[in-house]
Amino acid sequence: MDSYIELLKLLLPELLITHFDLNSHQTDKDVLHLHFQEKPAIPKEFSSKQVIAHGFHKEISIQDFPVRGKKVFLHIKRRRWLDKQSKQVIQRDWNLVAQGTRMTTEFAAFLKEISQY
């Protein structure tokens, strides 16, 4: 495995690194933008169905832990799949964004924890 992938696993949610490819990144002064796209592998939960890739959902942007004094924004494109038999569009059930926020669940939990002190 590439060494940069192991480094990313230390900095970002492992679920993101496991199921998404890092397509690009940009740094603007004090902000780091990381662009991810869901991998094209058919999800295991759909292995019993005949599915084909059916494009992407609208990109979402969420804030994650700051890195070296820079704000970090994750831009994520999730795949859609089409069930050939039912003609139904399906997708994985991701829990990437904390409910009621625009930040990762891990970052929201961290902020909630430190606000109690």
Backbone as CSV, one residue per row, in Angstrom:
resi,resn,N_x,N_y,N_z,CA_x,CA_y,CA_z,C_x,C_y,C_z
1,MET,0.848,-1.184,0.000,0.000,0.000,0.000,0.890,1.243,0.000
2,ASP,0.426,2.279,-0.654,1.198,3.515,-0.722,1.360,4.135,0.662
3,SER,2.526,4.698,0.897,2.793,5.297,2.204,1.905,6.510,2.470
4,TYR,1.514,7.245,1.421,0.657,8.407,1.653,-0.726,7.982,2.133
5,ILE,-1.182,6.794,1.736,-2.483,6.276,2.190,-2.412,6.009,3.700
6,GLU,-1.314,5.425,4.151,-1.145,5.169,5.586,-1.119,6.471,6.366
7,LEU,-0.488,7.493,5.811,-0.460,8.808,6.456,-1.869,9.405,6.512
8,LEU,-2.609,9.311,5.419,-3.971,9.842,5.396,-4.868,9.150,6.423
9,LYS,-4.641,7.854,6.659,-5.434,7.121,7.649,-5.233,7.680,9.056
10,LEU,-4.065,8.260,9.305,-3.806,8.872,10.605,-4.492,10.227,10.746
11,LEU,-4.710,10.908,9.621,-5.257,12.259,9.651,-6.755,12.339,9.387
12,LEU,-7.290,11.365,8.668,-8.684,11.423,8.224,-9.429,10.173,8.678
13,PRO,-10.763,10.216,8.661,-11.530,9.011,9.021,-11.157,7.844,8.104
14,GLU,-10.903,6.679,8.698,-10.462,5.521,7.915,-11.516,5.123,6.882
15,LEU,-12.786,5.261,7.224,-13.867,4.952,6.292,-13.698,5.739,4.989
16,LEU,-13.296,6.980,5.114,-13.101,7.830,3.938,-11.961,7.306,3.070
17,ILE,-10.873,6.916,3.682,-9.709,6.436,2.941,-9.973,5.063,2.330
18,THR,-10.736,4.238,3.021,-11.019,2.883,2.547,-11.933,2.875,1.327
19,HIS,-12.949,3.739,1.323,-13.984,3.679,0.291,-13.933,4.807,-0.746
20,PHE,-12.996,5.743,-0.581,-12.914,6.884,-1.485,-11.483,7.072,-1.964
21,ASP,-11.344,7.628,-3.165,-10.033,7.993,-3.708,-9.841,9.498,-3.561
22,LEU,-8.645,9.893,-3.166,-8.291,11.309,-3.121,-7.960,11.732,-4.543
23,ASN,-8.801,12.598,-5.132,-8.615,13.013,-6.525,-7.734,14.239,-6.667
24,SER,-7.892,15.175,-5.744,-7.086,16.392,-5.828,-7.073,17.087,-4.476
25,HIS,-6.206,18.067,-4.367,-6.144,18.893,-3.162,-5.680,20.285,-3.558
26,GLN,-6.082,21.263,-2.759,-5.666,22.651,-2.969,-5.437,23.289,-1.615
27,THR,-4.504,24.200,-1.577,-4.254,24.969,-0.365,-4.413,26.443,-0.699
28,ASP,-5.320,27.086,0.003,-5.544,28.520,-0.152,-5.244,29.173,1.191
29,LYS,-4.125,29.843,1.292,-3.676,30.519,2.510,-3.866,29.642,3.740
30,ASP,-5.003,29.778,4.441,-5.202,29.026,5.683,-6.252,27.931,5.552
31,VAL,-6.541,27.479,4.324,-7.556,26.447,4.111,-6.998,25.348,3.192
32,LEU,-7.212,24.099,3.603,-6.832,22.933,2.802,-8.112,22.264,2.303
33,HIS,-8.224,22.113,0.987,-9.379,21.451,0.373,-8.930,20.091,-0.151
34,LEU,-9.615,19.030,0.283,-9.328,17.676,-0.184,-10.559,17.151,-0.922
35,HIS,-10.375,16.709,-2.164,-11.485,16.253,-3.006,-11.451,14.735,-3.134
36,PHE,-12.551,14.095,-2.707,-12.657,12.640,-2.728,-13.799,12.197,-3.624
37,GLN,-13.635,11.007,-4.218,-14.658,10.399,-5.063,-14.779,8.933,-4.652
38,GLU,-16.026,8.470,-4.473,-16.225,7.080,-4.052,-15.629,6.127,-5.079
39,LYS,-14.967,5.091,-4.590,-14.333,4.112,-5.476,-15.401,3.391,-6.311
40,PRO,-15.046,2.942,-7.512,-16.033,2.320,-8.401,-16.404,0.879,-8.054
41,ALA,-15.807,0.306,-7.028,-16.119,-1.073,-6.650,-17.572,-1.187,-6.187
42,ILE,-18.256,-2.223,-6.662,-19.660,-2.439,-6.277,-19.700,-2.808,-4.794
43,PRO,-20.534,-2.122,-4.005,-20.613,-2.404,-2.570,-21.051,-3.837,-2.286
44,LYS,-20.495,-4.429,-1.232,-20.822,-5.804,-0.854,-22.308,-5.985,-0.577
45,GLU,-22.957,-4.962,-0.031,-24.379,-5.087,0.295,-25.258,-5.224,-0.954
46,PHE,-24.702,-4.940,-2.133,-25.452,-5.086,-3.387,-24.973,-6.284,-4.206
47,SER,-24.156,-7.146,-3.620,-23.571,-8.252,-4.372,-24.618,-9.246,-4.882
48,SER,-25.762,-9.323,-4.233,-26.803,-10.257,-4.674,-27.657,-9.680,-5.805
49,LYS,-27.474,-8.400,-6.102,-28.255,-7.733,-7.147,-27.381,-7.460,-8.359
50,GLN,-28.011,-7.258,-9.497,-27.280,-6.827,-10.687,-27.334,-5.301,-10.712
51,VAL,-26.207,-4.673,-10.414,-26.149,-3.213,-10.373,-25.072,-2.698,-11.313
52,ILE,-25.294,-1.472,-11.783,-24.302,-0.786,-12.611,-24.120,0.623,-12.049
53,ALA,-22.946,1.184,-12.274,-22.690,2.560,-11.840,-23.664,3.492,-12.555
54,HIS,-24.180,4.470,-11.806,-25.208,5.361,-12.350,-24.921,6.809,-11.972
55,GLY,-23.669,7.223,-12.108,-23.310,8.616,-11.842,-23.021,8.887,-10.372
56,PHE,-23.078,10.174,-10.018,-22.729,10.618,-8.680,-23.826,11.499,-8.100
57,HIS,-23.865,11.528,-6.772,-24.699,12.501,-6.078,-24.000,13.854,-6.153
58,LYS,-24.723,14.894,-5.785,-24.131,16.220,-5.695,-23.024,16.190,-4.633
59,GLU,-21.917,16.833,-4.935,-20.780,16.873,-4.007,-21.186,17.541,-2.701
60,ILE,-20.719,16.968,-1.581,-20.934,17.613,-0.287,-19.594,18.115,0.224
61,SER,-19.633,19.168,1.009,-18.423,19.730,1.610,-18.623,19.767,3.117
62,ILE,-17.673,19.181,3.834,-17.756,19.163,5.288,-16.415,19.563,5.882
63,GLN,-16.470,20.118,7.077,-15.247,20.561,7.738,-14.741,19.443,8.633
64,ASP,-13.417,19.294,8.688,-12.790,18.282,9.527,-11.795,18.969,10.456
65,PHE,-11.056,18.176,11.237,-10.063,18.716,12.159,-9.074,19.607,11.418
66,PRO,-8.674,20.719,12.023,-7.617,21.541,11.420,-6.301,20.769,11.393
67,VAL,-5.471,21.065,10.399,-4.155,20.439,10.274,-3.114,21.537,10.164
68,ARG,-2.175,21.540,11.092,-1.075,22.509,11.087,-1.560,23.946,10.905
69,GLY,-2.617,24.296,11.632,-3.143,25.653,11.607,-4.017,25.982,10.414
70,LYS,-4.307,25.001,9.584,-5.157,25.232,8.408,-6.511,24.562,8.618
71,LYS,-7.576,25.258,8.219,-8.894,24.633,8.205,-8.883,23.555,7.133
72,VAL,-9.603,22.466,7.372,-9.654,21.362,6.409,-11.097,21.153,5.979
73,PHE,-11.315,21.193,4.668,-12.622,20.911,4.101,-12.516,19.689,3.207
74,LEU,-13.416,18.734,3.438,-13.470,17.523,2.640,-14.608,17.675,1.639
75,HIS,-14.304,17.535,0.371,-15.302,17.620,-0.691,-15.503,16.194,-1.204
76,ILE,-16.711,15.666,-1.010,-16.949,14.240,-1.222,-18.041,14.016,-2.261
77,LYS,-17.714,13.181,-3.257,-18.692,12.778,-4.277,-18.994,11.298,-4.081
78,ARG,-20.270,11.001,-3.770,-20.697,9.617,-3.564,-21.326,9.071,-4.841
79,ARG,-21.141,7.784,-5.074,-21.690,7.120,-6.261,-23.146,6.729,-6.061
80,ARG,-23.833,6.636,-7.194,-25.169,6.049,-7.249,-25.051,4.786,-8.074
81,TRP,-25.919,3.825,-7.788,-25.942,2.561,-8.514,-27.368,2.331,-8.995
82,LEU,-27.499,1.672,-10.122,-28.815,1.358,-10.672,-29.014,-0.150,-10.618
83,ASP,-30.100,-0.579,-9.953,-30.469,-1.995,-9.920,-31.112,-2.308,-11.267
84,LYS,-30.487,-3.187,-12.047,-30.969,-3.482,-13.406,-32.374,-4.070,-13.417
85,GLN,-32.716,-4.866,-12.413,-34.033,-5.502,-12.406,-35.144,-4.548,-11.996
86,SER,-34.962,-3.858,-10.874,-36.026,-2.984,-10.368,-35.955,-1.571,-10.943
87,LYS,-34.851,-1.249,-11.608,-34.603,0.104,-12.149,-34.589,1.158,-11.037
88,GLN,-34.256,0.722,-9.840,-34.215,1.610,-8.684,-32.786,2.103,-8.470
89,VAL,-32.648,3.395,-8.174,-31.334,3.965,-7.874,-31.047,3.699,-6.394
90,ILE,-29.868,3.131,-6.127,-29.488,2.795,-4.759,-28.108,3.368,-4.463
91,GLN,-27.798,3.508,-3.171,-26.488,3.984,-2.753,-26.185,3.438,-1.375
92,ARG,-24.921,3.510,-1.004,-24.515,3.108,0.348,-25.096,4.094,1.339
93,ASP,-25.291,3.629,2.551,-25.756,4.498,3.631,-24.536,5.003,4.393
94,TRP,-24.121,6.208,4.088,-22.938,6.776,4.721,-23.349,7.642,5.892
95,ASN,-22.556,7.617,6.939,-22.767,8.481,8.093,-21.527,9.352,8.247
96,LEU,-21.272,10.182,7.234,-20.061,11.000,7.225,-20.247,12.341,7.923
97,VAL,-21.469,12.880,7.901,-21.714,14.211,8.434,-22.495,14.097,9.736
98,ALA,-22.029,14.796,10.769,-22.747,14.803,12.040,-24.088,15.503,11.846
99,GLN,-25.138,14.931,12.419,-26.480,15.466,12.249,-26.552,16.913,12.736
100,GLY,-27.115,17.784,11.918,-27.283,19.188,12.258,-26.035,20.031,12.073
101,THR,-24.985,19.455,11.465,-23.743,20.204,11.263,-23.267,20.023,9.833
102,ARG,-22.179,20.664,9.503,-21.500,20.475,8.216,-20.062,20.053,8.490
103,MET,-19.884,19.202,9.500,-18.543,18.724,9.836,-18.606,17.222,10.068
104,THR,-17.454,16.563,10.036,-17.444,15.117,10.220,-17.930,14.768,11.623
105,THR,-18.462,13.558,11.771,-18.969,13.120,13.074,-17.857,13.113,14.120
106,GLU,-16.650,12.729,13.716,-15.525,12.698,14.658,-15.153,14.100,15.128
107,PHE,-15.139,15.070,14.207,-14.804,16.445,14.565,-15.897,17.035,15.455
108,ALA,-17.158,16.764,15.142,-18.271,17.258,15.965,-18.189,16.677,17.373
109,ALA,-17.869,15.388,17.503,-17.737,14.756,18.819,-16.591,15.390,19.610
110,PHE,-15.489,15.680,18.920,-14.346,16.328,19.558,-14.748,17.710,20.090
111,LEU,-15.415,18.514,19.269,-15.832,19.852,19.694,-16.825,19.774,20.855
112,LYS,-17.718,18.807,20.820,-18.693,18.625,21.885,-17.975,18.288,23.189
113,GLU,-16.964,17.429,23.106,-16.205,17.006,24.282,-15.445,18.178,24.904
114,ILE,-14.758,18.972,24.074,-13.960,20.066,24.655,-14.833,21.218,25.147
115,SER,-16.061,21.332,24.628,-16.939,22.414,25.094,-17.485,22.139,26.492
116,GLN,-17.342,20.911,26.983,-17.838,20.562,28.325,-16.866,20.949,29.418
117,TYR,-15.654,21.404,29.065,-14.669,21.772,30.080,-14.784,23.219,30.442
